[in-house]
Amino acid sequence: MSAPTGISLQGRHNPLQLFLSFVPLTVEVDGTAESGSWRNRFVPLAPGVHQVTVFFRYMFKARCCEATLRIEVADGQEISLEYRAPQLVTSPGSLTFAR
């Protein structure tokens, strides 16, 4: 049995931004979006190059604090990513490779 291919994503925000705990975090891979928890989650992908965008809906803005990263996934590889929401919801978020 081969290892799963895809990304694991951990969403983070300042604990003082408690309201974000109730807002779903959206992961969009190559234009296909999936909303869910800020907790660690796995998104299966086919091997190859993918564009990953993470954002959340807040008040009247559909794509708040958007961050994008282009990744290349090999067969059987799991890439760990971390999204961090900014202090101000008018700023972009950050999407980086997790350590």
Secondary structure, DSSP 8 states (H G I E B T S, - for coil): -----EEEEEEE--TT-GGGGGS-EEEEETTEEEEE-SS-EEEE--SEEEEEEEEEEETTEEEEEEEEEEEEE-TT-EEEEEEE--SSTTS--EEEE--
